[in-house]
Amino acid sequence: MRYVIEKLGWHPWAGDEEHPGQVELLQAYDLALRQQHERLAYEYGELSAEQLRYWQPGKVIQNRLRVESGHGIGKTKIASGMVSHFFDTCAPSIVYTFAPSYPQINDLLWKEIRTDRRRNRLPGRVLESPEIKYKEDHFAKGRATDNAHGRGTEKVQGQHGKYLMFVLDEAEGIADYVFNAVEAMTTGGIAIVLMLANPRTRTSKFYKQRTRSDTRSFRISCVWHPNVLANREIVPGAVRRDYVTKMMEDHCEITAQHEEDNHTFEVPWEPEIIYRPDTEFLFRVLGIPPANSAIDTFVPVGRYEAACKREPTPLAGEQTWARMGADVARYGNDMGTLYVRHNGRVWRAKQFAQEDSDAYVQAIRAEAKRLRAMGVANLHVRVDAGGGFSSGVVDPLKRDMELHGLFHDFQLIEVHFNGTPHDDKAYADLATEMYGEAAETLKGITLVKPPEALAVDLTERRFGWVNVKGVSVKRLESKEIFRKPDRAGRSPDDGDGFVLAVAPDHLFKAKATAGTWGKRRQ
């Protein structure tokens, strides 16, 4: 931020953790650079483990920054500042910026870059075309991404260097080949990838980037911009309250109460008035990609996001009971997960990558003992029985009398996702019913630091309708379909672990008795 103020001559605006602004984006960029530099110094023996401040061995560095925003909040301006900072402080660096068309790249982002660099006489020659010439191995270029005849990747692939930065402006309109080329060029060195968009769809490559562990996502709303909050110009040329008010008049309805599924909201200058936005308001003002109404999913995005933000409201007596869900995976790219529900909260306790059964057993034991120390006397552990791996987890836990003795009510339940549902008039199988019931649970539960993958598993896994014995019932799409590259591209491991943990007990009674083992002290 100091560079932007002192070298470029303008002040980025600050938000807060819940409503980020330009400053928060700059801080994430700065952290990603510091972590990458520190990791290299550690790997070369220049820093010991005790000297590390920003990065720890094994920690994934989020050097891909993804920004969803409303109009006029200054995302292009802050991108120009980051380009100049990277170019001037990381030498020798190669910077590529992309946009769907030449006017978008030359007349928007590069207009800001030219203005700042020429006014402040910064290094390099800034051309009228989107380019900074400095040295053969130190330059910046802007490219339109029209993929003529499928050869567009030739324009961008093949760059490797010590310092690399890629900016994808209006990223929803950028062809997939650019994302793929950037992926290939960021396999080494110190790299930053910045992706920016006013999000209009949930089917774009840009939208799907949010699930990556090395990606940090930001949503910047017009409502929380300083100009809008103060109702006067603080940031020159940025969005003002007049725009937000007009959009509210044209694209919002006043409603009596909040509806999490519909992204209802309030504004600070009109307290206690609740607005329901339409799809245009969502992406133009709030920076929220509208849902595709043709897609049938159990969990609306608004409901999921509300669960991430709400304060926990435990049910009566919930302090004394807990549920665990273990989705077991052993081979391939599938990941195992262990989720816990307790005291109004749900969290992922553990993720497993190609680990044997004992890793699951030890994780469940450790989490169970931690729950007992928190006052839990009633614990049910549900284990995915598919794939034939559950017995390696369940059998050792059955024999663990010390663990059983900790709880008044302890049960191990092997769950067959393709089993018979409790409500066979509404659902085709138990998996569909668990996802449907989990959607209801999300109306009141709090998600604690959920992984991005969980959002995709719950909000994008679709269901269809099938006829079973003359009755139309819902059926969840298969894992094979969900794994396809044009869908999630992976197994819904987090979703499966989550629904095992939060599904109501009655789903596993009677019809699941054969797979249930445990005891209840009288």
KOLDRENZA-115328 format. One record per residue (C-alpha): y, x, z; residue number from 1. Coordinates in steps of 0.05 Angstrom, whole numbers, always signed. Layout:
BEGIN
<y: Y x: X z: Z n: NUM>
...
! end
This chain:
BEGIN
<y: +0 x: +0 z: +0 n: 1>
<y: +47 x: +58 z: +15 n: 2>
<y: +38 x: +83 z: -57 n: 3>
<y: +58 x: +15 z: -85 n: 4>
<y: +121 x: +12 z: -42 n: 5>
<y: +143 x: +84 z: -50 n: 6>
<y: +120 x: +102 z: -120 n: 7>
<y: +125 x: +35 z: -156 n: 8>
<y: +182 x: +4 z: -117 n: 9>
<y: +155 x: -65 z: -99 n: 10>
<y: +123 x: -97 z: -38 n: 11>
<y: +55 x: -132 z: -41 n: 12>
<y: +51 x: -196 z: -2 n: 13>
<y: +4 x: -205 z: +57 n: 14>
<y: -41 x: -262 z: +77 n: 15>
<y: -94 x: -262 z: +131 n: 16>
<y: -169 x: -259 z: +137 n: 17>
<y: -178 x: -333 z: +120 n: 18>
<y: -123 x: -336 z: +67 n: 19>
<y: -120 x: -267 z: +35 n: 20>
<y: -63 x: -240 z: -7 n: 21>
<y: -46 x: -178 z: -46 n: 22>
<y: -46 x: -133 z: +16 n: 23>
<y: -117 x: -154 z: +35 n: 24>
<y: -141 x: -138 z: -36 n: 25>
<y: -108 x: -70 z: -33 n: 26>
<y: -141 x: -56 z: +34 n: 27>
<y: -209 x: -72 z: +5 n: 28>
<y: -195 x: -26 z: -54 n: 29>
<y: -173 x: +30 z: -7 n: 30>
<y: -234 x: +22 z: +37 n: 31>
<y: -281 x: +25 z: -24 n: 32>
<y: -249 x: +91 z: -46 n: 33>
<y: -251 x: +121 z: +24 n: 34>
<y: -324 x: +102 z: +32 n: 35>
<y: -344 x: +132 z: -34 n: 36>
<y: -307 x: +197 z: -20 n: 37>
<y: -337 x: +201 z: +49 n: 38>
<y: -408 x: +188 z: +23 n: 39>
<y: -401 x: +246 z: -27 n: 40>
<y: -374 x: +292 z: +27 n: 41>
<y: -433 x: +274 z: +72 n: 42>
<y: -483 x: +285 z: +15 n: 43>
<y: -453 x: +354 z: +0 n: 44>
<y: -457 x: +373 z: +73 n: 45>
<y: -381 x: +374 z: +83 n: 46>
<y: -384 x: +320 z: +136 n: 47>
<y: -435 x: +308 z: +191 n: 48>
<y: -459 x: +239 z: +212 n: 49>
<y: -415 x: +243 z: +273 n: 50>
<y: -353 x: +255 z: +230 n: 51>
<y: -362 x: +193 z: +187 n: 52>
<y: -308 x: +140 z: +197 n: 53>
<y: -313 x: +91 z: +139 n: 54>
<y: -385 x: +95 z: +115 n: 55>
<y: -454 x: +103 z: +146 n: 56>
<y: -518 x: +125 z: +112 n: 57>
<y: -553 x: +65 z: +81 n: 58>
<y: -490 x: +22 z: +79 n: 59>
<y: -477 x: -13 z: +13 n: 60>
<y: -407 x: +2 z: -12 n: 61>
<y: -371 x: -58 z: -40 n: 62>
<y: -334 x: -23 z: -96 n: 63>
<y: -334 x: -85 z: -141 n: 64>
<y: -276 x: -131 z: -123 n: 65>
<y: -278 x: -202 z: -149 n: 66>
<y: -216 x: -247 z: -145 n: 67>
<y: -213 x: -322 z: -156 n: 68>
<y: -142 x: -348 z: -152 n: 69>
<y: -93 x: -403 z: -169 n: 70>
<y: -37 x: -392 z: -219 n: 71>
<y: +23 x: -348 z: -205 n: 72>
<y: +0 x: -313 z: -142 n: 73>
<y: +8 x: -243 z: -171 n: 74>
<y: -63 x: -221 z: -186 n: 75>
<y: -42 x: -186 z: -250 n: 76>
<y: +14 x: -150 z: -214 n: 77>
<y: -31 x: -124 z: -160 n: 78>
<y: -82 x: -102 z: -212 n: 79>
<y: -27 x: -61 z: -247 n: 80>
<y: -11 x: -27 z: -181 n: 81>
<y: -84 x: -10 z: -169 n: 82>
<y: -90 x: +19 z: -240 n: 83>
<y: -29 x: +64 z: -229 n: 84>
<y: -54 x: +86 z: -160 n: 85>
<y: -123 x: +103 z: -186 n: 86>
<y: -94 x: +140 z: -247 n: 87>
<y: -46 x: +181 z: -205 n: 88>
<y: -90 x: +197 z: -145 n: 89>
<y: -160 x: +205 z: -174 n: 90>
<y: -162 x: +263 z: -223 n: 91>
<y: -189 x: +267 z: -274 n: 92>
<y: -198 x: +191 z: -281 n: 93>
<y: -216 x: +145 z: -337 n: 94>
<y: -190 x: +73 z: -333 n: 95>
<y: -210 x: +16 z: -379 n: 96>
<y: -179 x: -53 z: -374 n: 97>
<y: -206 x: -113 z: -410 n: 98>
<y: -183 x: -183 z: -428 n: 99>
<y: -210 x: -234 z: -478 n: 100>
<y: -154 x: -225 z: -529 n: 101>
<y: -103 x: -171 z: -548 n: 102>
<y: -42 x: -212 z: -526 n: 103>
<y: -74 x: -223 z: -458 n: 104>
<y: -86 x: -149 z: -447 n: 105>
<y: -23 x: -122 z: -478 n: 106>
<y: +29 x: -174 z: -458 n: 107>
<y: +6 x: -187 z: -387 n: 108>
<y: -28 x: -131 z: -349 n: 109>
<y: -2 x: -75 z: -392 n: 110>
<y: +69 x: -102 z: -391 n: 111>
<y: +68 x: -92 z: -315 n: 112>
<y: +37 x: -23 z: -322 n: 113>
<y: +89 x: +0 z: -373 n: 114>
<y: +147 x: -27 z: -333 n: 115>
<y: +126 x: +7 z: -268 n: 116>
<y: +107 x: +74 z: -298 n: 117>
<y: +167 x: +81 z: -344 n: 118>
<y: +217 x: +60 z: -291 n: 119>
<y: +189 x: +109 z: -241 n: 120>
<y: +174 x: +165 z: -291 n: 121>
<y: +101 x: +171 z: -270 n: 122>
<y: +54 x: +221 z: -305 n: 123>
<y: +28 x: +208 z: -374 n: 124>
<y: +57 x: +177 z: -437 n: 125>
<y: +53 x: +101 z: -437 n: 126>
<y: +47 x: +75 z: -508 n: 127>
<y: +69 x: +8 z: -537 n: 128>
<y: -5 x: -5 z: -547 n: 129>
<y: -44 x: -12 z: -482 n: 130>
<y: -56 x: +62 z: -468 n: 131>
<y: -34 x: +119 z: -424 n: 132>
<y: -43 x: +188 z: -455 n: 133>
<y: -47 x: +247 z: -407 n: 134>
<y: -106 x: +293 z: -417 n: 135>
<y: -171 x: +290 z: -456 n: 136>
<y: -211 x: +273 z: -394 n: 137>
<y: -156 x: +233 z: -359 n: 138>
<y: -131 x: +170 z: -393 n: 139>
<y: -125 x: +95 z: -389 n: 140>
<y: -137 x: +43 z: -444 n: 141>
<y: -135 x: -32 z: -452 n: 142>
<y: -185 x: -68 z: -496 n: 143>
<y: -193 x: -139 z: -522 n: 144>
<y: -266 x: -159 z: -518 n: 145>
<y: -277 x: -200 z: -580 n: 146>
<y: -350 x: -184 z: -596 n: 147>
<y: -347 x: -184 z: -671 n: 148>
<y: -416 x: -187 z: -702 n: 149>
<y: -448 x: -169 z: -636 n: 150>
<y: -422 x: -97 z: -638 n: 151>
<y: -370 x: -102 z: -584 n: 152>
<y: -409 x: -60 z: -535 n: 153>
<y: -397 x: +1 z: -580 n: 154>
<y: -323 x: -2 z: -560 n: 155>
<y: -336 x: +9 z: -486 n: 156>
<y: -402 x: +42 z: -472 n: 157>
<y: -415 x: +115 z: -460 n: 158>
<y: -358 x: +134 z: -412 n: 159>
<y: -380 x: +174 z: -352 n: 160>
<y: -337 x: +216 z: -306 n: 161>
<y: -318 x: +236 z: -236 n: 162>
<y: -271 x: +176 z: -227 n: 163>
<y: -279 x: +111 z: -265 n: 164>
<y: -241 x: +46 z: -259 n: 165>
<y: -254 x: -19 z: -297 n: 166>
<y: -208 x: -80 z: -294 n: 167>
<y: -233 x: -145 z: -323 n: 168>
<y: -173 x: -192 z: -327 n: 169>
<y: -184 x: -266 z: -344 n: 170>
<y: -256 x: -246 z: -331 n: 171>
<y: -286 x: -315 z: -344 n: 172>
<y: -270 x: -307 z: -418 n: 173>
<y: -299 x: -237 z: -424 n: 174>
<y: -364 x: -231 z: -461 n: 175>
<y: -427 x: -213 z: -423 n: 176>
<y: -435 x: -148 z: -462 n: 177>
<y: -374 x: -120 z: -426 n: 178>
<y: -404 x: -133 z: -358 n: 179>
<y: -468 x: -100 z: -381 n: 180>
<y: -431 x: -39 z: -408 n: 181>
<y: -391 x: -31 z: -344 n: 182>
<y: -456 x: -35 z: -305 n: 183>
<y: -484 x: +22 z: -346 n: 184>
<y: -422 x: +65 z: -336 n: 185>
<y: -417 x: +58 z: -260 n: 186>
<y: -484 x: +90 z: -243 n: 187>
<y: -452 x: +153 z: -214 n: 188>
<y: -386 x: +183 z: -192 n: 189>
<y: -332 x: +145 z: -156 n: 190>
<y: -320 x: +78 z: -188 n: 191>
<y: -279 x: +15 z: -177 n: 192>
<y: -291 x: -50 z: -214 n: 193>
<y: -238 x: -104 z: -208 n: 194>
<y: -252 x: -174 z: -235 n: 195>
<y: -198 x: -228 z: -237 n: 196>
<y: -198 x: -301 z: -259 n: 197>
<y: -171 x: -371 z: -250 n: 198>
<y: -241 x: -399 z: -243 n: 199>
<y: -258 x: -459 z: -286 n: 200>
<y: -334 x: -457 z: -287 n: 201>
<y: -395 x: -437 z: -247 n: 202>
<y: -436 x: -416 z: -307 n: 203>
<y: -398 x: -352 z: -325 n: 204>
<y: -420 x: -281 z: -314 n: 205>
<y: -358 x: -272 z: -271 n: 206>
<y: -380 x: -328 z: -224 n: 207>
<y: -450 x: -300 z: -217 n: 208>
<y: -424 x: -231 z: -196 n: 209>
<y: -409 x: -259 z: -126 n: 210>
<y: -482 x: -254 z: -105 n: 211>
<y: -485 x: -178 z: -112 n: 212>
<y: -487 x: -138 z: -48 n: 213>
<y: -437 x: -88 z: -76 n: 214>
<y: -386 x: -143 z: -93 n: 215>
<y: -332 x: -168 z: -46 n: 216>
<y: -301 x: -234 z: -66 n: 217>
<y: -231 x: -260 z: -52 n: 218>
<y: -202 x: -329 z: -62 n: 219>
<y: -126 x: -331 z: -64 n: 220>
<y: -95 x: -400 z: -61 n: 221>
<y: -25 x: -419 z: -84 n: 222>
<y: -17 x: -461 z: -21 n: 223>
<y: -15 x: -399 z: +24 n: 224>
<y: +32 x: -357 z: -19 n: 225>
<y: +96 x: -336 z: +18 n: 226>
<y: +142 x: -371 z: -32 n: 227>
<y: +104 x: -436 z: -22 n: 228>
<y: +101 x: -432 z: +54 n: 229>
<y: +175 x: -415 z: +60 n: 230>
<y: +198 x: -461 z: +4 n: 231>
<y: +242 x: -406 z: -24 n: 232>
<y: +233 x: -344 z: -66 n: 233>
<y: +208 x: -285 z: -25 n: 234>
<y: +164 x: -254 z: -80 n: 235>
<y: +205 x: -252 z: -145 n: 236>
<y: +175 x: -292 z: -202 n: 237>
<y: +115 x: -318 z: -163 n: 238>
<y: +91 x: -389 z: -153 n: 239>
<y: +137 x: -436 z: -114 n: 240>
<y: +127 x: -499 z: -73 n: 241>
<y: +155 x: -543 z: -129 n: 242>
<y: +94 x: -526 z: -172 n: 243>
<y: +45 x: -541 z: -116 n: 244>
<y: +80 x: -607 z: -99 n: 245>
<y: +80 x: -630 z: -172 n: 246>
<y: +6 x: -612 z: -178 n: 247>
<y: -9 x: -651 z: -114 n: 248>
<y: +27 x: -712 z: -142 n: 249>
<y: -10 x: -709 z: -208 n: 250>
<y: -79 x: -685 z: -186 n: 251>
<y: -91 x: -705 z: -113 n: 252>
<y: -104 x: -769 z: -75 n: 253>
<y: -88 x: -781 z: -2 n: 254>
<y: -150 x: -798 z: +39 n: 255>
<y: -162 x: -820 z: +110 n: 256>
<y: -209 x: -765 z: +131 n: 257>
<y: -235 x: -698 z: +108 n: 258>
<y: -292 x: -697 z: +58 n: 259>
<y: -324 x: -628 z: +57 n: 260>
<y: -361 x: -642 z: -7 n: 261>
<y: -295 x: -655 z: -43 n: 262>
<y: -254 x: -596 z: -18 n: 263>
<y: -203 x: -639 z: +18 n: 264>
<y: -145 x: -600 z: +47 n: 265>
<y: -79 x: -603 z: +85 n: 266>
<y: -15 x: -564 z: +74 n: 267>
<y: +25 x: -533 z: +131 n: 268>
<y: +90 x: -569 z: +112 n: 269>
<y: +58 x: -638 z: +115 n: 270>
<y: +13 x: -637 z: +176 n: 271>
<y: -41 x: -690 z: +184 n: 272>
<y: -38 x: -714 z: +111 n: 273>
<y: -105 x: -702 z: +78 n: 274>
<y: -110 x: -692 z: +3 n: 275>
<y: -170 x: -699 z: -43 n: 276>
<y: -161 x: -654 z: -105 n: 277>
<y: -187 x: -665 z: -175 n: 278>
<y: -220 x: -609 z: -216 n: 279>
<y: -155 x: -585 z: -247 n: 280>
<y: -122 x: -576 z: -180 n: 281>
<y: -183 x: -538 z: -155 n: 282>
<y: -177 x: -482 z: -205 n: 283>
<y: -103 x: -482 z: -220 n: 284>
<y: -78 x: -484 z: -147 n: 285>
<y: -135 x: -470 z: -98 n: 286>
<y: -174 x: -419 z: -140 n: 287>
<y: -238 x: -458 z: -132 n: 288>
<y: -286 x: -465 z: -191 n: 289>
<y: -301 x: -539 z: -202 n: 290>
<y: -372 x: -562 z: -196 n: 291>
<y: -408 x: -584 z: -259 n: 292>
<y: -419 x: -657 z: -245 n: 293>
<y: -479 x: -658 z: -292 n: 294>
<y: -517 x: -610 z: -246 n: 295>
<y: -559 x: -643 z: -192 n: 296>
<y: -561 x: -601 z: -130 n: 297>
<y: -572 x: -620 z: -58 n: 298>
<y: -515 x: -579 z: -28 n: 299>
<y: -443 x: -586 z: -55 n: 300>
<y: -403 x: -521 z: -52 n: 301>
<y: -351 x: -554 z: -8 n: 302>
<y: -403 x: -572 z: +44 n: 303>
<y: -430 x: -501 z: +44 n: 304>
<y: -362 x: -469 z: +51 n: 305>
<y: -344 x: -516 z: +107 n: 306>
<y: -407 x: -495 z: +144 n: 307>
<y: -384 x: -422 z: +138 n: 308>
<y: -317 x: -438 z: +169 n: 309>
<y: -329 x: -490 z: +223 n: 310>
<y: -333 x: -476 z: +297 n: 311>
<y: -403 x: -488 z: +325 n: 312>
<y: -416 x: -557 z: +356 n: 313>
<y: -485 x: -553 z: +389 n: 314>
<y: -526 x: -615 z: +399 n: 315>
<y: -541 x: -637 z: +470 n: 316>
<y: -593 x: -590 z: +499 n: 317>
<y: -593 x: -545 z: +438 n: 318>
<y: -582 x: -483 z: +480 n: 319>
<y: -655 x: -487 z: +503 n: 320>
<y: -689 x: -493 z: +435 n: 321>
<y: -691 x: -452 z: +371 n: 322>
<y: -726 x: -452 z: +304 n: 323>
<y: -745 x: -393 z: +259 n: 324>
<y: -762 x: -393 z: +185 n: 325>
<y: -799 x: -335 z: +154 n: 326>
<y: -804 x: -331 z: +78 n: 327>
<y: -857 x: -277 z: +66 n: 328>
<y: -857 x: -231 z: +5 n: 329>
<y: -897 x: -168 z: -5 n: 330>
<y: -893 x: -144 z: -77 n: 331>
<y: -846 x: -143 z: -137 n: 332>
<y: -772 x: -158 z: -132 n: 333>
<y: -778 x: -216 z: -84 n: 334>
<y: -747 x: -206 z: -15 n: 335>
<y: -774 x: -232 z: +50 n: 336>
<y: -725 x: -266 z: +98 n: 337>
<y: -723 x: -288 z: +171 n: 338>
<y: -673 x: -342 z: +190 n: 339>
<y: -658 x: -370 z: +259 n: 340>
<y: -626 x: -435 z: +282 n: 341>
<y: -600 x: -438 z: +353 n: 342>
<y: -542 x: -471 z: +390 n: 343>
<y: -507 x: -500 z: +330 n: 344>
<y: -512 x: -437 z: +289 n: 345>
<y: -557 x: -409 z: +234 n: 346>
<y: -562 x: -336 z: +215 n: 347>
<y: -605 x: -288 z: +176 n: 348>
<y: -638 x: -243 z: +227 n: 349>
<y: -674 x: -198 z: +178 n: 350>
<y: -686 x: -184 z: +104 n: 351>
<y: -751 x: -150 z: +82 n: 352>
<y: -761 x: -109 z: +18 n: 353>
<y: -835 x: -97 z: +0 n: 354>
<y: -855 x: -90 z: +73 n: 355>
<y: -923 x: -104 z: +102 n: 356>
<y: -940 x: -160 z: +150 n: 357>
<y: -928 x: -119 z: +213 n: 358>
<y: -854 x: -113 z: +196 n: 359>
<y: -849 x: -189 z: +198 n: 360>
<y: -889 x: -193 z: +263 n: 361>
<y: -845 x: -143 z: +298 n: 362>
<y: -781 x: -176 z: +273 n: 363>
<y: -804 x: -245 z: +297 n: 364>
<y: -824 x: -217 z: +365 n: 365>
<y: -758 x: -181 z: +374 n: 366>
<y: -718 x: -242 z: +355 n: 367>
<y: -760 x: -288 z: +399 n: 368>
<y: -748 x: -243 z: +460 n: 369>
<y: -674 x: -242 z: +445 n: 370>
<y: -673 x: -318 z: +442 n: 371>
<y: -711 x: -323 z: +507 n: 372>
<y: -658 x: -280 z: +540 n: 373>
<y: -607 x: -330 z: +514 n: 374>
<y: -642 x: -387 z: +551 n: 375>
<y: -689 x: -413 z: +497 n: 376>
<y: -752 x: -445 z: +525 n: 377>
<y: -774 x: -483 z: +462 n: 378>
<y: -788 x: -441 z: +400 n: 379>
<y: -821 x: -462 z: +335 n: 380>
<y: -835 x: -409 z: +282 n: 381>
<y: -846 x: -436 z: +211 n: 382>
<y: -879 x: -387 z: +162 n: 383>
<y: -884 x: -396 z: +87 n: 384>
<y: -959 x: -403 z: +72 n: 385>
<y: -952 x: -390 z: -3 n: 386>
<y: -977 x: -326 z: -35 n: 387>
<y: -1032 x: -315 z: +16 n: 388>
<y: -991 x: -269 z: +60 n: 389>
<y: -977 x: -316 z: +119 n: 390>
<y: -1042 x: -301 z: +156 n: 391>
<y: -1022 x: -228 z: +165 n: 392>
<y: -960 x: -253 z: +201 n: 393>
<y: -987 x: -313 z: +238 n: 394>
<y: -1053 x: -285 z: +264 n: 395>
<y: -1024 x: -227 z: +305 n: 396>
<y: -972 x: -275 z: +334 n: 397>
<y: -1027 x: -324 z: +354 n: 398>
<y: -1060 x: -269 z: +395 n: 399>
<y: -996 x: -248 z: +429 n: 400>
<y: -1004 x: -281 z: +497 n: 401>
<y: -944 x: -245 z: +525 n: 402>
<y: -900 x: -277 z: +473 n: 403>
<y: -930 x: -346 z: +485 n: 404>
<y: -919 x: -340 z: +559 n: 405>
<y: -844 x: -333 z: +550 n: 406>
<y: -835 x: -404 z: +526 n: 407>
<y: -850 x: -474 z: +552 n: 408>
<y: -863 x: -498 z: +481 n: 409>
<y: -883 x: -445 z: +429 n: 410>
<y: -911 x: -465 z: +361 n: 411>
<y: -930 x: -426 z: +298 n: 412>
<y: -929 x: -470 z: +236 n: 413>
<y: -956 x: -448 z: +168 n: 414>
<y: -917 x: -488 z: +116 n: 415>
<y: -942 x: -502 z: +45 n: 416>
<y: -881 x: -514 z: +2 n: 417>
<y: -922 x: -554 z: -47 n: 418>
<y: -950 x: -597 z: +9 n: 419>
<y: -943 x: -671 z: +19 n: 420>
<y: -873 x: -694 z: +40 n: 421>
<y: -860 x: -736 z: +102 n: 422>
<y: -821 x: -786 z: +59 n: 423>
<y: -863 x: -792 z: -4 n: 424>
<y: -820 x: -849 z: -29 n: 425>
<y: -761 x: -801 z: -38 n: 426>
<y: -790 x: -732 z: -51 n: 427>
<y: -846 x: -704 z: -94 n: 428>
<y: -865 x: -647 z: -47 n: 429>
<y: -848 x: -615 z: +19 n: 430>
<y: -803 x: -561 z: -11 n: 431>
<y: -758 x: -613 z: -42 n: 432>
<y: -755 x: -652 z: +23 n: 433>
<y: -737 x: -590 z: +63 n: 434>
<y: -680 x: -574 z: +16 n: 435>
<y: -656 x: -646 z: +18 n: 436>
<y: -658 x: -647 z: +94 n: 437>
<y: -624 x: -579 z: +98 n: 438>
<y: -566 x: -609 z: +58 n: 439>
<y: -557 x: -661 z: +113 n: 440>
<y: -562 x: -608 z: +168 n: 441>
<y: -505 x: -569 z: +135 n: 442>
<y: -457 x: -626 z: +151 n: 443>
<y: -457 x: -604 z: +224 n: 444>
<y: -486 x: -534 z: +229 n: 445>
<y: -447 x: -468 z: +228 n: 446>
<y: -469 x: -411 z: +182 n: 447>
<y: -458 x: -343 z: +214 n: 448>
<y: -442 x: -288 z: +163 n: 449>
<y: -489 x: -315 z: +110 n: 450>
<y: -507 x: -270 z: +51 n: 451>
<y: -478 x: -289 z: -17 n: 452>
<y: -548 x: -302 z: -43 n: 453>
<y: -556 x: -361 z: +5 n: 454>
<y: -496 x: -397 z: -27 n: 455>
<y: -529 x: -392 z: -95 n: 456>
<y: -598 x: -413 z: -70 n: 457>
<y: -570 x: -476 z: -36 n: 458>
<y: -514 x: -497 z: -83 n: 459>
<y: -544 x: -480 z: -151 n: 460>
<y: -618 x: -495 z: -145 n: 461>
<y: -625 x: -562 z: -181 n: 462>
<y: -671 x: -621 z: -173 n: 463>
<y: -696 x: -672 z: -224 n: 464>
<y: -730 x: -739 z: -222 n: 465>
<y: -804 x: -750 z: -233 n: 466>
<y: -848 x: -811 z: -229 n: 467>
<y: -902 x: -809 z: -175 n: 468>
<y: -947 x: -869 z: -169 n: 469>
<y: -894 x: -913 z: -201 n: 470>
<y: -837 x: -889 z: -157 n: 471>
<y: -780 x: -844 z: -180 n: 472>
<y: -774 x: -785 z: -132 n: 473>
<y: -735 x: -720 z: -130 n: 474>
<y: -769 x: -654 z: -147 n: 475>
<y: -737 x: -586 z: -136 n: 476>
<y: -737 x: -540 z: -196 n: 477>
<y: -792 x: -487 z: -193 n: 478>
<y: -781 x: -415 z: -173 n: 479>
<y: -801 x: -394 z: -243 n: 480>
<y: -742 x: -432 z: -272 n: 481>
<y: -694 x: -408 z: -219 n: 482>
<y: -715 x: -336 z: -233 n: 483>
<y: -695 x: -339 z: -306 n: 484>
<y: -637 x: -294 z: -327 n: 485>
<y: -593 x: -352 z: -346 n: 486>
<y: -602 x: -382 z: -277 n: 487>
<y: -603 x: -339 z: -213 n: 488>
<y: -646 x: -284 z: -242 n: 489>
<y: -686 x: -277 z: -177 n: 490>
<y: -728 x: -316 z: -127 n: 491>
<y: -692 x: -363 z: -78 n: 492>
<y: -716 x: -323 z: -18 n: 493>
<y: -655 x: -336 z: +26 n: 494>
<y: -656 x: -410 z: +11 n: 495>
<y: -730 x: -415 z: +28 n: 496>
<y: -721 x: -378 z: +94 n: 497>
<y: -661 x: -421 z: +111 n: 498>
<y: -694 x: -488 z: +99 n: 499>
<y: -755 x: -467 z: +139 n: 500>
<y: -709 x: -454 z: +198 n: 501>
<y: -666 x: -516 z: +195 n: 502>
<y: -713 x: -571 z: +171 n: 503>
<y: -724 x: -625 z: +224 n: 504>
<y: -787 x: -623 z: +266 n: 505>
<y: -814 x: -689 z: +240 n: 506>
<y: -828 x: -659 z: +172 n: 507>
<y: -882 x: -615 z: +203 n: 508>
<y: -916 x: -666 z: +247 n: 509>
<y: -979 x: -705 z: +228 n: 510>
<y: -984 x: -683 z: +155 n: 511>
<y: -975 x: -609 z: +173 n: 512>
<y: -1020 x: -611 z: +234 n: 513>
<y: -1075 x: -569 z: +202 n: 514>
<y: -1026 x: -511 z: +195 n: 515>
<y: -997 x: -516 z: +265 n: 516>
<y: -1018 x: -473 z: +323 n: 517>
<y: -987 x: -465 z: +392 n: 518>
<y: -983 x: -496 z: +460 n: 519>
<y: -937 x: -538 z: +502 n: 520>
<y: -940 x: -530 z: +578 n: 521>
<y: -940 x: -594 z: +617 n: 522>
! end
